[in-house]
Amino acid sequence: MPSHATESVLYGASFATPELLAVFSDENRVRKWYDVEVALARVQADLGMIPEAAAREIARRARVENVNLVEIGRGISETAHPIVPAIRAVEALCEDGAGEFIHYGATTQDIMDTGMTLQVRQAWPVLRRDLDACQDALVVLARAHRSTPMAGRTHGQQALPVTFGYKCAVWVDEIRRQKIRMREAEARIMSGNITGAVGSMASFGPRGREMQRRTLDALGLATPAICWHSSRDRVVELAHVMTQIAATLAKIAREFYILQQVEFGEVAEPHHHAKIGSSTMPHKRNPATLELAIALERLVRAQQVAIMDAVHQENERYTAMLRIELAAVPEMIVYTGSLLAKMRFVLEGLEVYPARMRANLDLLGGLLLSERVMLALGEMIGKQTAHEVVHDIAMMAHETGTPFRQALLDDERVSGHFDATRIDALLDPAGYIGSCEALVDDVVAQVASDA
């Protein structure tokens, strides 16, 4: 039975999606290795480096369906080598000595790096699809609630009114930047590497560079200017992009987690009747999906720390550090994919409670609008003086429990300039949302122009 969380019969659905588990399965890992070996053999045959018949036989035999993964795994343990048993398995299947020419001149890291990149490329559109869906769902919320007033909060305290649509639009814009990062990083990340033992291509002869280019073209990958066995910045950039995406989504999850608390009650993750919040308290409706999303981001970030260690290469290759990537890259992408899927579910079904948002705007008894009162009064007596006056009144209202409206009316420094009607207008939170609606429109229009 599996022991890792991503493949657990009990908890696997929390930590992984079937799509990305399949991408980073042992079967698909070996499939990608063989894809590289077959492409390499075909190009080498075209260039006269190996016999044409050998390349055809290698292409016929080098298929994951033809080998026994358990035996390959046993061979890896016995040989302490991560790929030779997979090569031997194909060699044993090939007829007429064709197996002698598989992996011709290549080194293990060539196949592992290029194979891993093929897996990442396969995962890329899955990640992008769910990131797009998260942004789309937030655009829908931003449009629907562009004018829905709620308390904006700083330092964990109510600050000024905003709209829920504005809050969502801030996240839409952030996700847009993450998508740009994905697009810009893709060209650097999706590079193969077939350069031989130390990267000099000596084993391939004078046509080594042409051979690499044609092989990587056949695989749909970019050709590097020089070997990157010891330059792991491509993998680190992948880790950074995944970490940033995960952080954005987890931040949103944390915000909803807070706003779902009973004391706020402004939003809630989707709920179905069979969902159980507690084994002992029947009333609980816990933000379980949000909690899981927050946890997944921490796991993604942990893999980034591991991958950063792989940067520290010695000489032309340092296998101890490279083996970190074997574990960390698949985990990072699988966790990121699960986080995206969870947040897509939340965002597409988010429950929003505008009435509670509006009620919460009144919790401070009008104090939320102190800035508006201060600026209006400042037109009469000067901004700095008005700040001191309104601050005095606000602190007194806090300390005595006096409604802010009443405290303003009772103080001649204010009531001498504003009557009750004017004060009521200044204390209306819906009238002090600034450019929130226009800013929502700007962001939504920008996203539409990207399509």
Secondary structure, 3 states (H helix, E strand, C coil): CCCCHHHCCCCHHHHCCHHHHHHCCHHHHHHHHHHHHHHHHHHHHHCCCCCHHHHHHHHHHCCHHHCCHHHHHHHHHHHCCCCHHHHHHHHHHCCCCHHHHCCCCCCHHHHHHHHHHHHHHHHHHHHHHHHHHHHHHHHHHHHHCCCCEEEEEECCEEEEEEEHHHHHHHHHHHHHHHHHHHHHHHHHHCECCCCCCCCCCHHHHHHHHHHHHHHHHHHCCECCCCCCCCCCHHHHHHHHHHHHHHHHHHHHHHHHHHHHCCCCCCEECCCCCCCCCCCCCCCCCCCHHHHHHHHHHHHHHHHHHHHHHCCCCCCCCCHHHHHHHHHHHHHHHHHHHHHHHHHHHHHHHCEECHHHHHHHCCCCCCHHHHHHHHHHHHHHHCHHHHHHHHHHHHHHHHHHCCCHHHHHHHCHHHHCCCCHHHHHHHCCHHHCCCCHHHHHHHHHHHHHHHC
